[in-house]
């Protein structure tokens, strides 16, 4: 198996110094982790397991970096609690003794900085692999967001830089593990491109079971309902109908390339699972007759999920 790529063997994880946990110090070593579990039945001769994590939101900045980076470091570290790297280290240390591979589905960093990029190289260079999130493309977040934000033109502003930092093809990456093809895809603003669809169809031609890994989930009604209830629905105790689509979900329905791709995926028997993040909640739902979609909560809150492939 390749040393870097979509999914990384836990034997390749970097050496990590022991922490002295101040959260629940008298409990078990990994009890701070909030782990979900799922099983993907494929009929494999060699079953294996993956730790799926997402949304760590590292907020580092070196002292010499500019004022915007210092402002973001102060404000966003407060937003995410200041234990993001600790949560990542705990997750990777647990993975060494419990699973075979690790994948991170985006927003490892909260915004672009020299210090954050060095952390990417530290953990992705020798350890985990995966795909980008929308925050990877942000140079300074709201402090200097171009008008083209959320488009391919906007991504072009830092695509070359990100490709130099991340050790895999950030547009679409394929890696076969024990007969399962893990395909990581950049869908950070909710849409896919014609080129990505063409590349994915070439992966299908290999005839292997496919696990699609990306940052923004392809919303089902149940995932959308959960998303809205967590982030926006503060007055209702129960909602039996999914709210009207908006944002990325609406884009998935209305963008012709993306909507056609999703419709195709729902008929593709080789698709066995989708792994995603972005929502900061843990939920799973049936995406198609052959595939369950697993959305994992924020790693900055010590969340993760172990997926068994059998």
Secondary structure, DSSP 8 states (H G I E B T S, - for coil): --SSSSSEEGGG----------SSTTS-TTTT-EEEEEEE----SS-EEEEEE----B----TTS-HHHHHHHHHHHHHHTT-HHHHHHHHHHHHHHH-SEEEEES-SBSS--HHHHHHHHHHHHHT-EEE--GGGG-SSGGGS--TTTTSHHHHHTTHHHHHHHSSS-SSEEEEEETTEEEEEE--TTS---HHHHHHHHHHHTT--EEEEEEEE----HHHHHHHHHHHT--S-S--SS-----HHHHHHHHSHHHHHHHHHHTT-TTEEEEEEESSSS-EEEE-SSS-EEEE---GGGTEEEEEEE-
